Amino acid sequence: MSIARFSPFELLLLKSRSQVDTATLLLLAWVLVHRQQVSEGQRRRRLAQVTAQFRHGHELGPVMSIAHSQDLQAIQLAAEVVRKECSNERSLSILYQAITLATDDGELSLSNHYILGFLADLLNVTPATFGTLFHELTGKPLQSAEDPSRDAYWQVHDPEYHARKARDAQAAEQQAKEAEERQRANKEQQQQRQQHRQRQQEEAHREKARQQQAKQEQNKREQDKQQERRKRQEQAQQRQRWQQEQKRQEEARRQQRERPSSPADRHTRALAVLGLTPGANRADIRRAYRRMAQLHHPDRFYSGSEHQVALASTRFQRIKSAYDYLMQNL
């Protein structure tokens, strides 16, 4: 079989030592290429740091090229591989890495806002869990994405938008006035002809209308009564359905509030923070902690802004808390 039939990403999967790692690598690279004000060298170095433990066995260059090309078929294939092969714990770890890459500089681009939502949905992570994880990693809640279809978005990102919109409105208004003048002249002529025909028709219609009016009034009264009965029945049914739905929602909210967080959930989240899966022993936890501490220690960001140092401190504190919890409860 000729290899020309395969796409570049399919060839990478065929040669990969771990197809899941290769698919995850492409999704993380997809996040990185949508980081703003970051050089290509910085993207590759950051991707190499985060994926140092991956077992794919190939260079990062081809993956970055596919991510830059916005090859949606390759991204869809990577998503299918991840969805098929990843456990819940691995899914949380991948989402953790994606959030970290998207928010290293404290800013979340509009593209990455939607990409992270796509990854969370792909990995079967609920919006509530996704929001909690984002808050824990970045120190701030996940805000709703800006809507490019709203004027407020273009007022910020395209100052010429409103001026262009005003010019278009003025041109449209002028065209409308000219069209209105032509329509007015045509309308006057049509009205004169219509008035003549109407006078002839009105007398014939008047007699017919008198005959039909009595019958129509009787039919209308009957129809009004039937419609009123149907309306009352529909209102009663809607009110009953609404009350039932309110009760179900209230019961669901009550159960959600009363449901305690199990130690197993906390243990799984702690493992995800360190990039580990269930079954890790103390040696694995120590190695992972040292690796994560080296990557995220605040001293590495001393030359950055105060916000970047604060974010690094928050991430390092979460890593330290996860390590302490696992060593105490393993």
N, C-alpha and C positions, 0 to 999 in steps of 0.2 A: 504493500500500500504506500503510495507516495505521500511524503510529509507535507507537500504543497496543499493538501486538502485541509490541514489544520491551521488554526489561527495562531498568532504568537503566544497568546496566553494558554491555549490548549497544548502547545508544545512544551511550555514551562511545566504544566501539570503532568504531562507524560514523563518528563525527565526529573521531576521533583521527588525527593526522598519522603516528603510529607505533603500531600495535596492540601490538607487542612491548613498547614502553616503557609503554603504558597497563596492559597485563597485569602487567608487573613492578612497576609502581607500586602496584597493588592488593595483590599478595603482600607487598610491603614494608610497606604500611599495615597489613595483617593482623598482621604481626609487632609493629608499634608499638602497636596497640591492646591487645596483651597484655602490654605493659610495665607494671609495677606502680609506683604512686606517681609517675606522670608526668601533668602536666596536658595538656589538649587542645591548648593553644597550643604547648607544648613539642613535642608530637608533630608538629604541622604544620610547625613551624620545622625540626625535625630531618629530616623527610621532604623538605622543600624543599632542604635542604643536600645531602643524599645524591643527590637526583635532579636536581640543577641542570643537568646536561648532557642530560637526556632531551628528546625531540622530540615529546611527545604533544600539546602545544598546548592544554591545557584546565586548569581550576582543580583544586586539590587537594581542595577541600571535598566534592564529590560522591564522590570515591574514598574519603575518610575515612568518609563516611556509610555507604557500602556495607560497608566493613570493620567498622564498629561494629555493623551489623545482622546480622553473621555469616551473610551470604547465601552459603550453601555452593554454590549453583548458579553464582553469579558467580565464586567462587573456583575452582571446578572448570573453568569456561570459561577463566579466566586461566591456569590451569595447563596446559590443553591448548594455548593459543596459545604459551606459553613453550616447552613441550616440542617443538612442531612447528617453531618458527622459530629457536631459539637454538643457536649452535655451542657446542663444549666450552669455548672460552675465555670466551664470554659467560656460560655457565652458572656457571663458577667466579667470575666477577665478581659475578653476582647473589647467589650464596651468600655471598661475602665481605661484600657490603653487608648481607645479612640478619643475619649473625652480628654485625656491627658494631652494627646497630640494636638487636639483642636483648640486648647485653651492655655498652652504654655505661656503665651504672652499676655494672658488676661483678657483677650478679646476673642469673641466667637463670631466668625463671619456668617453672613446670611446663608451662604451655600452650605457651610458646615452645620448650621442649625438644622437644616432639612436632612443632611446626610446622617447626622447622629440620630435623628428621629427614625430614619429608614433603617439604620442598623439595629436600633432598639426593637423595632417591629419585627425585623428579620430574625433576631435572636430570641423572640418571644419574651422580651422583658417588658413588663407592664409600664404604662406611662408614669404611675406613681413611683415605682422602683427606679425608673430612669431619672425622674426628677430628684429623688432622694440621693442617688449616687452622684448626680451632677452637683448638687448642693454640697455634699460632703467633700468632693474633690476640689471644687473651685471656691468654696466659701460664700457663694451667692446663689440665689434661686434661679432656675431656668425660666427666662422670660419668653413670652410668645414671640415668634419670629415676625419681623417686619413684613408687611404686605405690599409688594410692589404695585399692586393695583390701586392703592390708595394715594390721594394727593399728598398726604403728609410725608410719605416715603420719598417722592420725587422732589418735594420742597427742600429736603435735606441733600439728596444725592444728585439733583439736577436743577440748579437755580434757574435755568432758562426755561424750565417746563411751563411755569405759569405765564411767562411773557409770550411764549409760543402758543399756549392755549388761548390767551387773550386775543392774539392776532388772528388765530383761526376762527374764534367766535365773532370777531368784527367782520371778517370776510364773509362768514356764513350769514351774518345779520344783513349785510348789504345785498347778498344774493337773494335772501328771503324777501327783502323789500321790493326788489325788482320783480321777483316772481309774484309778489302780492299785487303789484300794480297791474301786471298782465292779467292776473286772475280776476281783479276787480272789473276791468273793462269787459272781459268775457262774461263775467257773472251778470253784469247789468243787461247785456243783450239777451242772455238766457232767461233772466227774470221776466223780461218783457214778453217773451214768447210763452213762458210758463204761465204767467198770469192770465193770458188769453185762454190757454187750454184749461186752466184750473176753473175759470168762471163757467166754462161749458160743462166741466165734469162735476162741479160741486152740486149743481142742481140735481143731477142724476144720482149722485151719491147720497144726497140728503134724504131722499125718500127711502132709499134702500137701507140707509143707516137707521132710520126710525123703526123700520120693521125688525131689524136685527138687534136693536138695542135692548128691547124687552127680553128677548131670548138670551142674549149675552149676559144681561144682569143676573138672570136666574142661574145660568150656568156658573157665573163667577161666584155667586154666593155659595153654591155647593162646593166649588173648588176651594174657596177660602176656608170653608169648614174642614174639608179633608186635609188641606195643607196645615191648618192650625193643629189638628189632631196629630198629624205626622211629626210636626215640629216639636210638640210637647213630648211625644214618645222619644224622639231622637235626643232632646235635651236631657230627659231622664236617664236614657242609656249612657250618654256622654258623661253626665254627672256621676253615675255609678262607676263607669270605667275609670274616670279620673280619681275618684275616692279610692278605688282598689289599687290603682297605680301608686298613689301617694302612700298608701299603707305598705305596699311592697318596697318602695324606695326607703321609707323610714325604717322598716325592719332590716333592710340590707345595710343602711348606714349604722344602725345600732349594733348589728352583728360585727361590722367592720371595726367600730370603735372598741367593742368588747373583746375582739380577738387579740390575744397576747402574742408578742413576738417570741418565738421559740429560740432556745439556745442554739439549735442546729442552724437557724437562719443567720444568727450572728457569727457562728463559726464559719459558715460558707462565705459570708461577706468579708471576714477577716482574711480567709485564704485568697479570695479574689483580689484584695488590695495588694497582697504580696505576689500575685501571679501564680498561685499554687492551686492544686486540685485536691479533693478529699483523699486521704491516705498519706499525706506528706508527714514525714517524721521530724524530729527536732533538728536533725542535721540539715534537712531540706529547708526548714524554716529559717535556720540561722544563715544559710547561704543566700536564700532569697532576700532576707532582711539586709545583709551586707550589700548585696547588689543594688537593691532599691534605694538604700541609704546613700550609696555613692552617686546614684543618678539624680536624686532629688534633694540632697543636702543643701540647705540655704546658702552655705558658703560658696557653692558653685555659681550662684546668681548675684554675687556681691557687686558686680559691675552693672547690674540691671537697675530698673526703676524700683521705687519702694513697693509698688504694687506687685511686681514680679517676685521680690524677696518675700513679701507677705504670703503670696500664693505658694511659693516653695516651702515656707515654714508650715503652712497649713497641710500641704501634702506630706511633708516629713513627719509631722505630728500624727497624722492618720496612720502612716506606715509604722511608726513607733508604737502606737496604741494597738494596732493589729498584732504586731509581734509580741507585745507584752501579754495580750489576752491569750494568744495561742500557746505561748510557753507556760502560762499559768494553768491552762485548762486542757492541755493535751494529755 
